[in-house]
Amino acid sequence: MRSALTAGVVVAVASVLAGGILLITARSLLLADIQDAADDRSDQVTAAVASGDATALRFALREDSWGSLVQIIDADGTVTARRATSRTPLTALRPAVGATAYEKSTAYWIQATGVRAPAGERTVLVAVSLEFVRYGSNAILTALLVGLPILAAAVGVAVFFFVGRTLRPVEAMRGRAASITATSLHARLPVPIAEDEIAALARTMNTMLERIERSAAAQRRFVADASHELRSPLTTIHANADLLAAANLGETPARAVRRIHDESRRMARLVDDLLLLARSDDQELLVRRDDVDLDDLLYAARERVVVERPDLVVEGAIDPVRVTGDPDRLARLLRNLTDNTLRYARSTVTLSLTAGDGAAEIVVGNDGPPIAAEDRERVFGRFIRLDDSRSRESGGTGLGLAIAREIVEAHGGSIDVLDLRHGAALRVRLPTAGGSGEQRARGHTRTDMS
């Protein structure tokens, strides 16, 4: 639309300028033609007057194609011969013999020429109508006033149509490009049929996407293969650490064995996390579709928090809710969320489950430091640690919340950070079984945990 309006304005301005030049030029040309006609007519009549031949004078005074008026005036100002409707002189011009004078009135171009006739001095007046000039000028002006808006509108419509037609493939490419994510790198931009620059751009972009897809696939294969290869030696290390722990070792070797055992277990969790993310990137994060009592998983998570951190107070209410999903994946989701919240909890942990509007809502939070607004999306990235000074002994790899998001999205839900002034909390929304917010009353009542 902007291109069409701009083109219309440019054409209108250019047409006004060109029309003005055309009008001025046309008026000049028409006036020059009238002046030439007046000169020719004056020369013919002047020659007849100077000769004194009455027949030649009658011939010279005949009507011409321009409809010019002719008067012959003597020295006293009397019209002695004429080709005009009036005996009143056309002008007061009285040039000397052999001289010519000109005058332009509103209706005529008048030329006066002094001539010596056998009967004495005479003045020959020739008047040519300016009607042709006015008619031509009015015709051009009318054509400009009528044609200019039509021309500007036609150009604007044409530009709108052709630019829109040209940009339609660009919009299709933009829409497809906006939908391509890390999990849909196999998608390609539509290539227009026309062999033009836009088609060349689409092919170039598709080639780039193909290279990115190959690179991403190679990276995922590397992660998956490396994780698979690491499982076996880690299992061996862990098993040997268990054997050494069962032996009667001294305090110092036993402490080293325990450290090896803890590190191998942490490494095994990291490998499992990497494998899960690699499957997710390859769209292989498949989930079962079973009926899951989500409140049972929340109770299990609460019990784990109570056992592992007896120094913390667990708050929140758990309603009986059933969802459709993979119980193992959902248990992993809750474990990752609770592990994350335990790292930052000071004295209180919140675990709650409610249902409504066809969705189950889980809130896992603590009374630790809040998550800044600029980090509420970044926190779900991979290998993201908001507290860079946190030690390795805390057990965090920066993958827990990334995996949580993958699990939630695989179940058709969403996860976000609640806006709290004090403390931090993560909220998970999952569609309930049947999508109708169905709740399961199994004798559970709303439970306040403290």
C-alpha positions in Angstrom: 0.0 0.0 0.0 2.8 2.4 0.8 4.5 1.6 -2.5 1.2 2.2 -4.4 0.5 5.5 -2.6 4.1 6.6 -3.2 3.9 5.7 -6.9 0.6 7.5 -7.3 2.0 10.7 -5.7 5.1 10.6 -7.8 3.1 10.1 -11.0 0.8 12.9 -10.0 3.6 15.4 -9.3 5.4 14.3 -12.5 2.2 14.7 -14.5 1.6 18.2 -13.1 5.1 19.3 -14.0 5.0 17.7 -17.4 1.5 19.1 -18.0 2.6 22.6 -17.1 5.5 22.3 -19.5 3.2 20.9 -22.2 0.7 23.7 -21.7 3.3 26.5 -21.9 5.0 24.9 -24.9 1.6 24.4 -26.7 0.5 28.0 -26.1 3.9 29.3 -27.4 3.6 27.2 -30.5 0.1 28.2 -31.2 0.9 31.9 -30.7 3.9 31.6 -33.0 1.6 30.1 -35.7 -0.9 33.0 -35.2 2.0 35.5 -35.5 3.2 33.8 -38.7 -0.3 33.8 -40.1 -0.6 37.5 -39.3 2.8 38.2 -41.0 1.7 36.4 -44.2 -1.6 38.1 -44.3 -0.1 41.5 -43.7 2.6 41.0 -46.4 -0.1 40.0 -48.9 -2.3 43.0 -48.2 0.6 45.5 -47.9 1.8 44.4 -51.4 -1.6 45.0 -52.9 -2.0 48.4 -51.2 1.5 49.5 -52.4 0.7 48.5 -56.0 -2.5 50.5 -56.1 -4.1 47.6 -58.0 -7.8 47.4 -57.0 -8.2 43.8 -58.2 -5.1 42.7 -56.3 -6.5 44.4 -53.2 -9.9 42.7 -53.5 -8.1 39.4 -53.9 -5.9 40.1 -50.9 -9.0 41.0 -48.8 -10.7 37.7 -49.4 -11.4 35.4 -46.4 -8.6 33.2 -45.2 -8.4 30.0 -43.2 -7.7 31.8 -39.9 -10.7 34.1 -40.2 -8.4 37.1 -39.8 -9.7 40.7 -39.9 -8.1 43.3 -42.2 -8.5 47.1 -42.2 -6.7 49.7 -44.4 -6.6 53.2 -42.7 -5.6 56.4 -44.4 -3.6 59.3 -42.8 -6.8 60.8 -41.3 -7.6 57.5 -39.5 -10.5 56.6 -41.8 -11.0 53.0 -42.8 -10.9 53.0 -46.6 -11.0 49.2 -47.1 -11.7 46.4 -44.8 -12.3 42.7 -44.2 -14.0 43.3 -40.9 -17.5 43.8 -39.5 -16.7 47.2 -38.0 -15.5 50.5 -39.4 -13.9 51.4 -36.1 -10.1 50.9 -36.3 -9.0 47.7 -34.6 -6.1 49.5 -32.8 -4.6 53.0 -32.4 -1.2 51.8 -33.7 0.1 53.9 -36.6 3.7 52.9 -37.5 5.7 54.8 -40.0 6.0 53.7 -43.6 7.9 50.4 -43.7 7.6 49.8 -40.0 5.6 47.2 -38.2 4.0 47.3 -34.7 2.2 44.6 -32.7 -0.5 44.5 -30.1 -2.2 41.7 -28.2 -5.7 42.1 -26.9 -7.9 39.6 -25.1 -9.3 38.3 -28.3 -6.9 39.2 -31.1 -3.2 39.4 -32.1 -3.0 42.6 -34.1 -0.2 43.6 -36.5 0.0 47.2 -37.9 2.2 47.9 -40.9 2.9 51.4 -42.5 2.9 51.4 -46.3 3.1 54.1 -49.0 0.3 53.8 -51.6 -0.2 55.8 -54.8 -2.9 57.7 -52.9 -0.8 58.5 -49.9 0.4 56.8 -46.7 -1.7 53.9 -45.5 -1.7 51.7 -42.4 -2.6 48.0 -42.9 -4.1 46.4 -39.8 -4.4 42.6 -39.6 -6.0 40.9 -36.6 -5.9 37.1 -36.0 -8.2 35.6 -33.4 -6.6 34.0 -30.3 -9.5 31.5 -30.0 -7.3 28.7 -31.3 -4.8 29.4 -28.5 -7.6 29.5 -25.8 -9.2 26.3 -27.2 -5.9 24.4 -27.3 -4.9 25.5 -23.8 -8.3 24.6 -22.4 -8.2 21.3 -24.1 -4.8 20.5 -22.6 -5.9 21.8 -19.2 -9.1 19.7 -19.3 -7.1 16.6 -20.3 -4.8 17.1 -17.3 -7.5 17.7 -14.8 -9.4 14.6 -16.0 -6.5 12.4 -16.9 -4.1 13.1 -14.1 -6.3 11.5 -11.3 -7.1 8.6 -13.5 -3.4 8.1 -14.4 -2.3 8.4 -10.7 -5.0 6.0 -9.6 -4.2 3.5 -12.4 -0.5 3.6 -11.6 -1.3 3.2 -7.9 -3.5 0.2 -8.5 -1.0 -1.4 -10.9 1.8 -0.9 -8.4 -0.4 -2.3 -5.6 -1.2 -5.3 -7.7 2.2 -6.1 -9.0 4.1 -5.3 -5.8 1.6 -7.4 -3.9 2.0 -10.2 -6.3 5.8 -9.9 -6.1 5.7 -9.8 -2.3 3.3 -12.7 -1.9 6.0 -15.3 -2.2 8.1 -13.3 0.2 5.3 -13.4 2.8 4.9 -17.1 2.3 8.7 -17.5 2.8 8.5 -15.3 5.9 5.6 -17.3 7.4 7.4 -20.6 6.8 10.7 -19.3 8.2 8.9 -18.1 11.4 7.5 -21.6 12.0 10.9 -23.4 11.6 12.4 -24.3 15.0 15.2 -26.5 16.2 12.8 -29.4 16.1 11.6 -28.7 12.5 14.8 -28.0 10.6 13.6 -30.4 8.0 11.1 -27.9 6.8 11.9 -25.8 3.7 10.9 -22.4 2.4 8.5 -22.4 -0.6 10.2 -21.6 -3.9 8.2 -19.4 -6.3 7.6 -20.7 -9.8 9.1 -17.6 -11.4 12.8 -17.7 -12.0 13.7 -14.4 -10.4 15.7 -13.0 -7.5 13.1 -14.1 -4.9 13.2 -17.7 -6.2 17.0 -17.6 -6.0 16.8 -16.2 -2.4 14.4 -19.1 -1.5 16.8 -21.7 -2.9 19.7 -20.1 -1.1 17.8 -20.1 2.2 16.8 -23.7 1.7 20.4 -24.7 1.1 21.4 -22.9 4.3 18.6 -24.7 6.2 19.9 -28.0 4.8 23.4 -27.2 6.1 22.0 -26.3 9.5 20.0 -29.4 9.6 23.0 -31.6 8.8 25.1 -29.8 11.4 22.4 -30.1 14.1 21.8 -33.8 13.2 25.5 -34.5 13.5 25.6 -32.8 16.9 22.6 -34.8 18.2 24.1 -38.0 16.9 27.4 -37.1 18.6 25.6 -36.5 21.9 23.5 -39.6 21.7 26.4 -41.8 20.7 28.7 -40.3 23.3 26.0 -40.8 26.0 25.5 -44.4 25.0 29.2 -45.1 25.0 29.6 -43.5 28.5 26.9 -45.6 30.1 28.9 -48.8 30.1 32.1 -47.4 31.8 30.0 -45.4 34.2 28.1 -48.6 35.2 31.5 -50.3 35.7 32.8 -47.4 37.8 29.7 -47.3 39.9 29.7 -51.1 40.5 33.4 -51.1 41.5 32.7 -48.2 43.8 30.0 -50.3 45.5 32.4 -53.2 45.9 35.1 -50.9 47.4 32.5 -49.4 49.7 31.7 -52.8 51.0 35.3 -53.5 51.8 36.9 -52.6 55.1 38.9 -49.6 53.9 40.4 -46.9 56.0 38.8 -43.5 56.5 40.8 -41.7 53.8 40.2 -44.4 51.1 36.6 -44.8 52.1 36.1 -41.1 51.7 37.6 -41.2 48.2 35.4 -44.2 47.3 32.3 -42.3 48.4 33.4 -39.3 46.3 33.9 -41.6 43.3 30.5 -43.1 44.0 28.7 -39.7 44.1 30.5 -38.4 41.0 29.7 -41.5 39.0 26.1 -41.3 40.0 26.0 -37.6 39.1 27.7 -38.4 35.7 25.1 -41.1 35.1 22.3 -38.6 35.6 24.0 -36.2 33.3 24.3 -38.9 30.6 20.6 -39.8 31.0 19.6 -36.1 30.7 21.7 -35.7 27.5 20.1 -38.8 26.0 16.6 -37.6 26.8 17.3 -34.2 25.2 18.8 -35.8 22.2 15.7 -37.8 21.7 13.6 -34.7 22.2 15.6 -32.9 19.5 15.0 -35.8 17.1 11.3 -35.7 18.0 11.6 -39.1 19.6 10.5 -38.0 23.1 7.5 -40.4 23.1 5.2 -40.5 26.0 2.7 -43.1 26.9 -1.0 -42.1 27.1 -2.1 -43.7 30.4 -4.4 -42.4 33.1 -2.2 -41.0 35.7 -3.2 -40.0 39.2 -1.3 -36.8 39.4 -2.0 -36.3 43.1 -0.2 -39.6 43.9 2.9 -38.3 42.2 2.7 -35.1 44.2 2.4 -37.0 47.4 5.4 -39.1 46.5 7.4 -35.9 45.7 6.3 -34.4 49.1 7.5 -37.5 50.9 10.9 -37.4 49.2 11.3 -33.7 50.2 10.4 -34.6 53.8 12.9 -37.4 53.9 15.8 -35.6 52.1 15.3 -32.2 53.8 13.6 -32.6 57.2 14.7 -29.1 58.0 12.3 -27.6 55.5 8.5 -26.9 56.0 6.4 -28.2 53.1 3.3 -26.2 52.4 0.5 -26.4 49.8 -2.7 -28.2 49.0 -3.1 -31.3 46.8 -6.4 -31.9 45.1 -7.2 -35.3 43.5 -6.6 -34.8 39.8 -6.2 -37.3 36.9 -4.4 -36.6 33.7 -3.5 -38.6 30.6 0.2 -39.0 30.1 3.4 -41.0 30.9 3.7 -41.6 34.7 7.5 -42.1 34.4 8.0 -38.8 32.5 5.7 -36.9 34.9 7.5 -38.3 37.9 10.8 -37.2 36.3 9.2 -33.7 35.8 8.3 -33.4 39.5 11.7 -34.7 40.6 13.5 -32.1 38.4 11.2 -29.3 39.8 11.6 -30.3 43.4 15.4 -30.8 43.0 15.6 -27.3 41.6 13.5 -25.7 44.4 15.4 -27.6 47.1 18.7 -26.0 46.0 17.4 -22.5 46.8 14.9 -23.1 49.6 15.8 -21.5 52.9 13.0 -22.8 55.2 9.9 -23.4 53.2 8.9 -25.4 50.1 5.6 -25.2 48.3 4.0 -28.1 46.5 0.4 -27.7 45.4 -2.0 -29.2 42.9 -5.3 -27.8 41.7 -7.6 -28.3 38.7 -10.0 -26.2 36.8 -10.9 -25.1 33.2 -9.8 -28.4 31.9 -6.3 -28.2 33.2 -4.3 -29.3 36.2 -2.0 -26.7 37.8 1.1 -27.7 39.7 3.0 -25.1 41.7 6.5 -25.8 43.0 8.2 -23.0 44.9 10.4 -22.0 47.7 11.2 -19.0 49.9 14.6 -18.5 48.3 15.8 -15.6 46.1 13.3 -14.6 43.4 13.9 -15.1 39.7 14.5 -11.8 37.9 12.0 -10.9 35.1 14.7 -11.0 32.4 15.7 -14.6 33.5 12.2 -16.1 33.5 12.5 -17.5 30.0 16.2 -18.0 30.1 16.0 -20.3 33.1 14.5 -23.0 30.9 17.6 -23.0 28.6 20.1 -25.8 28.6 23.1 -25.6 30.9 21.8 -22.4 32.3 22.8 -21.6 35.9 21.6 -18.3 37.2 23.9 -18.7 40.2 27.3 -19.1 38.6 29.0 -19.4 41.9 27.1 -22.5 42.9 29.4 -25.4 43.5 29.4 -28.7 41.7 28.5 -30.4 45.0 25.0 -29.0 44.7 24.5 -31.5 41.9 23.0 -29.2 39.3 23.9 -29.6 35.7 21.7 -26.8 34.2 19.5 -29.4 32.4 16.7 -30.0 34.9 14.4 -27.2 33.9 15.1 -27.7 30.2 14.1 -31.4 30.5 11.0 -30.3 32.5 9.9 -28.1 29.7 10.4 -30.8 27.1 8.3 -33.2 29.2 5.5 -30.6 29.8 5.3 -29.7 26.1 5.3 -33.4 25.1 2.1 -33.7 27.2 0.6 -30.6 25.6 1.0 -28.4 28.6 3.0 -25.3 29.6 5.5 -24.2 32.2 6.4 -20.7 33.4 7.8 -18.7 36.3 5.3 -17.1 38.6 5.7 -13.4 39.3 6.4 -13.3 43.0 7.8 -10.6 45.2 9.3 -13.0 47.7 10.6 -16.4 46.8 10.4 -18.3 43.5 7.8 -20.6 42.0 7.3 -22.6 38.8 3.8 -23.3 37.5 3.0 -26.3 35.3 -0.4 -26.6 33.5 -1.4 -29.9 32.1 -4.6 -30.9 30.3 -6.7 -33.2 32.6 -8.0 -36.5 31.5 -10.7 -36.1 28.8 -9.9 -32.4 28.7 -12.8 -31.6 30.9 -11.1 -31.0 34.2 -12.2 -34.4 35.5 -11.1 -35.0 39.1 -10.9 -38.3 40.8 -12.5 -38.5 44.3 -10.7 -41.5 45.9 -11.3 -40.5 49.4 -8.6 -37.8 49.3 -9.5 -34.5 50.7 -7.8 -31.2 50.2 -4.7 -31.4 52.3 -2.7 -28.6 53.8 0.9 -29.6 54.3 3.0 -27.9 56.9 
